[in-house]
């Protein structure tokens, strides 16, 4: 949200509160209230001063579905300062704007569930400055109506026994979904059809990025053998058990691949990943891709220039990484709304959805922001793995486990310290 020049004032060198009041016409007591000023004798140059209640205390909510499109026509409630304000979102998924009484006002957001009961989906404290609260649903939102269920149609699915088709060397990718696009979501299509028993069905398909899916066609069923472990361990002058221990920490000792489309015709194998939103923020932020250090703060709340164009999608782009599930609903002033929500939680089941959503915004940054494969090597380290571009890195990660361990070996030779970080993803 952007304030107009009539709503904010940027402190210049030598400014005092009295001088700002004379320049803007806003009384000193109001400036104190709108900005929470305590030390009136010292104003930091470059600080933004809010000049009215709208700039200081306004709150608005944005409702998005799982693939980042606005949820329109959604009935909601904003509860603040003891009052309930009910409304309905427009096509842009935005609520109306409310101005809270002060910075300490709490704001709760409620929507109706499937049976018509109000459920709280978010809460925050107003704070200072215009606040946009982004709420992201784990579901795809659409409105439609099924046809009447025929009396002869089964009430429960009965798919029967199927014999899986043999897996091809290069898997056939899922076809582009058919049907009409959603009014608010062109990547999601729906069509009405009849099930095998004549029952009414609405088929929903998501048009996934073709290039991202195409990487998965490189897959080969080629797990690491004992001979591979020995050759690679000898090349690093280390014990085989050291490499196996890294694999156990990073992937639990299990396969380095997931099946993300488990159907007989379209079984797609994808390398295990963990998506890191703070990497995506750094790679798309004006302050550049370098992380914070003890002597240099580049990213975080209040840091000059720290802003990615994608920070409204806080579950995939934010200066601070994901929190553990045990911190859910706890206060945390480093989060976008000062508390740990579901979208702030590390969730491996949603990692590919997060990658896909980030990929639509910035392809290269998204691929670099995930750790890949059996050894969880960060995509950002493709150069240290001896490759010229992130695309080649991803293709090699998608091909087989042997290729993954070869990348680890190259990375370990160029950055020996990475092998000592057994509790963190390689290269972080």
C-alpha positions in Angstrom: 0.0 0.0 0.0 1.4 3.4 -1.0 0.8 6.6 0.9 0.4 9.9 -1.1 2.8 12.8 -0.5 0.0 14.6 1.4 -0.2 11.7 3.9 3.4 11.3 4.7 6.5 13.4 5.3 10.1 12.2 5.0 12.3 13.7 7.8 15.2 15.9 6.4 18.4 16.8 8.2 17.8 19.5 10.8 14.0 18.9 11.0 12.3 19.2 14.4 8.8 18.1 15.3 7.7 21.8 15.5 9.1 22.5 12.1 7.3 19.6 10.6 4.1 20.7 12.2 4.5 24.2 10.7 5.4 22.7 7.3 2.5 20.2 7.1 -0.1 22.0 9.1 -0.5 19.0 11.4 -0.5 19.8 15.1 2.3 18.4 17.2 0.0 16.2 19.4 -1.4 14.6 16.3 2.1 13.9 14.9 3.0 12.2 18.2 -0.2 10.1 18.1 0.1 9.1 14.5 3.8 8.0 14.8 4.2 6.9 18.4 7.0 9.4 18.9 8.8 9.3 22.3 12.0 11.2 21.8 10.8 14.5 20.5 14.3 16.1 20.3 15.8 13.6 17.9 14.3 12.6 14.6 16.3 10.3 12.3 16.8 11.6 8.8 14.9 9.6 6.2 12.2 8.5 8.7 8.6 8.5 7.3 6.2 10.6 9.4 2.5 9.8 9.0 0.3 12.9 8.8 -3.2 11.6 9.3 -5.2 8.6 10.7 -5.5 7.0 7.3 -1.8 6.9 6.7 -1.1 5.8 10.3 -3.9 3.3 11.2 -5.7 2.0 8.1 -6.1 -1.8 7.7 -7.3 -3.8 4.7 -7.4 -7.5 4.0 -6.5 -9.4 0.7 -7.9 -12.9 0.2 -6.1 -15.2 -2.2 -6.5 -18.8 -3.1 -3.8 -21.5 -3.2 -2.5 -20.4 -6.6 -2.4 -16.7 -5.7 -5.6 -15.4 -7.4 -8.1 -13.2 -5.6 -11.1 -14.7 -4.0 -14.0 -12.5 -5.0 -17.6 -12.3 -3.5 -16.3 -13.6 -0.2 -18.3 -12.6 2.9 -16.0 -11.6 5.8 -15.9 -9.7 9.1 -13.3 -7.3 10.4 -13.4 -6.9 14.1 -11.5 -4.0 15.7 -12.0 -1.6 18.6 -15.0 -3.6 19.8 -16.9 -3.2 16.5 -17.8 -5.8 13.9 -17.6 -4.7 10.3 -19.1 -7.1 7.7 -18.5 -6.9 4.0 -17.9 -8.8 0.7 -14.8 -8.8 -1.3 -14.7 -7.4 -4.8 -13.1 -9.1 -7.9 -9.7 -8.1 -6.6 -10.2 -10.1 -3.4 -9.8 -6.9 -1.2 -11.9 -6.0 1.8 -13.0 -2.5 2.5 -10.5 -0.3 4.5 -11.0 0.4 8.2 -9.1 2.9 10.3 -8.3 1.7 13.8 -8.5 3.9 16.9 -4.7 3.6 17.6 -1.6 1.5 17.0 -2.4 -1.0 19.7 -5.9 -1.8 18.3 -6.3 -5.5 17.6 -7.7 -6.6 14.3 -9.5 -10.0 13.7 -10.6 -11.4 10.4 -13.4 -14.0 10.1 -15.0 -15.8 7.2 -17.9 -18.3 7.0 -17.1 -22.0 6.8 -19.0 -24.5 4.6 -21.9 -24.8 7.1 -22.3 -21.0 7.7 -20.3 -20.6 11.0 -17.9 -17.8 11.4 -14.3 -18.9 11.7 -11.3 -16.7 12.6 -8.7 -16.9 9.8 -6.3 -14.1 10.9 -5.5 -11.5 13.5 -2.9 -8.8 14.0 -2.2 -5.5 15.8 -2.7 -2.3 13.8 0.7 -0.8 14.4 1.8 2.3 12.5 1.4 2.8 8.8 -1.1 1.4 6.3 -1.4 -2.4 6.7 -2.4 -4.9 4.1 -3.2 -8.3 5.6 -2.8 -11.0 3.0 -4.7 -14.3 3.7 -3.9 -17.2 1.5 -6.2 -20.2 1.4 -4.8 -23.7 1.0 -7.6 -24.4 -1.5 -8.7 -23.3 -4.9 -11.8 -21.1 -4.8 -14.6 -21.4 -7.3 -18.4 -21.3 -7.4 -20.5 -23.8 -9.2 -23.5 -26.1 -8.8 -23.6 -29.9 -9.4 -26.5 -31.3 -11.3 -29.1 -33.5 -9.4 -27.6 -36.9 -8.5 -29.3 -39.6 -10.6 -31.0 -42.3 -8.5 -29.2 -45.1 -10.3 -25.7 -43.5 -9.8 -23.5 -44.8 -7.0 -23.2 -42.8 -3.8 -19.5 -43.7 -3.3 -16.8 -44.1 -6.0 -16.1 -47.7 -7.2 -13.1 -47.4 -9.5 -12.6 -51.1 -9.7 -9.2 -52.9 -10.2 -6.9 -51.3 -12.7 -3.7 -52.6 -14.1 -1.0 -49.9 -14.2 0.5 -49.1 -17.5 4.2 -49.8 -17.8 6.4 -46.7 -17.0 8.0 -45.2 -20.0 11.7 -44.1 -19.9 10.5 -40.5 -20.4 7.3 -39.9 -18.5 4.4 -38.3 -20.4 3.6 -35.1 -18.6 0.0 -34.4 -17.6 -2.0 -32.8 -20.4 -3.1 -29.2 -20.4 -6.4 -29.1 -18.4 -9.5 -28.6 -20.5 -12.6 -26.7 -19.7 -13.5 -23.0 -19.2 -11.0 -20.8 -17.2 -12.2 -19.4 -13.8 -13.3 -15.8 -14.0 -10.7 -14.8 -11.4 -8.1 -17.5 -12.1 -7.0 -18.2 -15.7 -4.6 -20.9 -14.5 -7.5 -23.0 -13.1 -10.1 -24.6 -15.4 -13.3 -26.4 -14.7 -15.6 -28.6 -16.7 -18.8 -30.6 -15.9 -18.8 -34.3 -16.8 -20.4 -37.5 -15.8 -18.7 -40.1 -13.7 -18.7 -43.8 -14.6 -22.0 -44.4 -12.7 -23.7 -41.3 -14.3 -23.0 -39.1 -11.3 -22.5 -35.4 -11.8 -18.8 -34.3 -11.5 -17.0 -31.0 -11.7 -13.4 -31.6 -12.9 -10.8 -29.0 -11.7 -7.5 -28.7 -13.5 -4.5 -26.4 -12.7 -2.4 -25.3 -15.7 1.1 -25.8 -14.3 4.2 -24.1 -15.8 5.2 -26.3 -18.8 8.9 -25.6 -18.5 8.9 -26.6 -14.8 7.1 -29.8 -15.5 9.5 -30.5 -18.5 12.4 -30.7 -16.1 10.9 -33.8 -14.6 11.1 -35.6 -17.9 14.8 -36.1 -17.4 14.1 -38.7 -14.6 15.8 -42.1 -14.8 15.3 -44.9 -12.3 18.9 -45.1 -11.3 19.5 -45.2 -7.6 23.0 -44.9 -6.1 24.8 -48.3 -5.8 27.4 -49.4 -3.3 30.0 -49.0 -6.1 28.9 -45.4 -6.7 29.2 -44.6 -3.0 32.8 -46.0 -2.9 34.0 -44.2 -6.1 32.6 -40.8 -4.9 33.9 -41.3 -1.3 37.4 -42.1 -2.6 37.3 -39.0 -4.8 36.6 -36.9 -1.7 39.1 -38.9 0.5 36.4 -39.6 3.0 34.6 -42.6 4.4 31.5 -43.9 2.6 29.6 -43.6 5.9 30.2 -39.8 5.9 28.3 -39.4 2.6 25.6 -41.8 3.8 25.2 -39.8 7.0 24.7 -36.6 5.1 22.0 -38.3 3.0 20.3 -39.6 6.1 20.2 -36.2 7.7 19.0 -34.4 4.5 16.5 -36.9 3.2 16.0 -39.4 6.0 17.8 -42.0 4.1 14.8 -42.4 1.8 14.6 -42.0 -2.0 15.6 -38.6 -3.3 12.5 -38.5 -5.5 8.8 -37.9 -4.9 5.9 -39.0 -7.2 3.9 -35.8 -7.7 1.3 -37.2 -10.1 0.7 -40.9 -9.3 -1.5 -42.1 -12.1 -0.9 -45.0 -14.5 -0.6 -42.7 -17.5 1.2 -39.7 -15.9 3.5 -40.8 -13.1 5.9 -37.9 -12.7 9.0 -38.2 -10.5 10.3 -35.0 -9.0 13.3 -34.5 -6.7 12.7 -33.9 -3.1 12.9 -30.2 -2.4 12.5 -27.7 0.4 11.5 -24.2 -0.6 13.1 -21.3 1.2 11.1 -18.0 1.1 14.0 -15.9 2.6 16.2 -16.9 -0.3 13.5 -15.9 -2.8 13.2 -12.5 -1.0 16.9 -11.9 -1.1 17.2 -12.8 -4.8 14.4 -10.4 -5.7 15.1 -7.6 -3.2 16.6 -4.3 -4.3 19.3 -4.9 -1.7 20.6 -7.9 -3.6 21.0 -11.6 -2.9 23.5 -11.4 -0.1 22.2 -12.4 3.4 22.6 -10.4 6.6 25.9 -10.6 8.5 26.9 -9.5 12.0 28.3 -6.2 10.6 25.8 -5.6 7.7 22.0 -5.7 7.9 20.6 -5.9 4.4 17.2 -7.5 4.9 14.4 -7.2 7.5 11.7 -4.9 8.8 12.8 -1.3 8.7 16.0 -1.9 6.7 16.3 0.9 4.0 15.8 -0.6 0.5 14.7 -4.0 1.8 11.7 -4.7 -0.4 10.9 -7.4 -2.8 8.0 -6.8 -5.3 6.6 -10.2 -4.1 6.5 -9.6 -0.4 2.7 -9.4 -0.5 2.9 -13.2 -1.0 4.6 -13.6 2.4 4.3 -17.4 2.4 6.8 -17.6 -0.5 8.7 -14.3 -0.1 9.7 -12.8 3.2 13.1 -11.7 4.7 12.7 -14.3 7.5 12.5 -18.0 6.9 9.8 -20.4 7.9 9.2 -21.3 11.6 8.7 -24.7 13.1 5.1 -25.9 13.6 5.4 -25.7 17.4 5.5 -21.9 17.1 2.1 -21.7 15.3 0.0 -18.8 16.5 2.8 -17.4 18.7 3.7 -13.7 18.7 6.6 -12.9 16.4 7.4 -9.4 15.4 9.5 -10.5 12.5 6.4 -11.9 10.7 4.3 -9.7 8.4 1.4 -9.5 10.9 3.5 -10.0 14.1 2.5 -13.6 14.6 3.2 -17.0 13.2 0.4 -18.1 10.9 0.0 -21.4 9.0 1.7 -19.8 6.0 4.8 -19.1 8.1 5.2 -22.7 9.0 7.7 -25.1 7.4 5.5 -27.6 5.4 7.0 -30.1 3.1 3.6 -31.1 1.7 3.3 -27.5 0.3 6.9 -27.1 -0.9 6.1 -27.8 -4.6 3.0 -25.6 -4.5 5.2 -22.8 -3.1 7.9 -23.4 -5.7 5.2 -23.4 -8.5 3.7 -20.1 -7.2 7.2 -18.5 -6.9 8.2 -19.8 -10.4 5.3 -17.9 -11.9 6.6 -14.7 -10.4 10.4 -15.2 -11.1 11.6 -18.4 -12.7 15.3 -18.3 -11.9 14.9 -16.9 -8.4 12.4 -19.6 -7.6 14.7 -22.5 -8.7 17.6 -21.0 -6.8 15.5 -20.7 -3.7 14.9 -24.4 -3.2 17.2 -27.1 -1.8 17.2 -30.1 -4.1 17.6 -33.9 -4.0 19.0 -36.5 -1.6 21.6 -34.0 -0.2 19.4 -30.9 -0.3 21.9 -28.7 -2.2 20.6 -25.1 -2.6 19.9 -24.1 -6.2 21.7 -20.8 -5.6 24.9 -22.9 -5.4 24.7 -24.1 -9.0 28.0 -22.3 -9.8 29.9 -24.0 -7.0 28.5 -27.3 -8.3 30.5 -26.6 -11.5 27.5 -25.6 -13.7 26.9 -22.5 -15.8 23.2 -22.0 -15.1 20.4 -23.0 -12.7 18.5 -24.8 -15.5 21.3 -27.3 -16.0 21.5 -27.8 -12.2 17.7 -28.6 -12.0 17.8 -31.0 -14.9 20.7 -32.9 -13.3 18.8 -32.9 -10.0 15.8 -34.3 -11.8 17.6 -37.0 -13.6 18.8 -39.5 -10.9 20.5 -39.9 -7.6 23.9 -40.5 -9.1 23.8 -37.0 -10.7 22.8 -35.5 -7.3 25.8 -37.0 -5.5 28.1 -35.8 -8.2 26.9 -32.3 -7.7 27.5 -32.7 -3.9 31.1 -33.9 -4.6 31.9 -30.9 -6.8 30.3 -28.5 -4.2 32.3 -30.1 -1.4 35.6 -29.7 -3.3 35.0 -26.0 -3.9 33.5 -25.3 -0.5 35.0 -27.9 1.9 33.2 -26.3 4.9 29.8 -27.3 3.6 30.5 -31.0 4.4 30.7 -30.0 8.1 27.2 -28.6 8.3 25.4 -31.9 8.8 22.4 -30.2 10.5 21.7 -27.7 7.8 20.9 -28.0 4.1 24.1 -28.2 2.1 25.3 -24.7 1.1 23.2 -22.6 3.4 
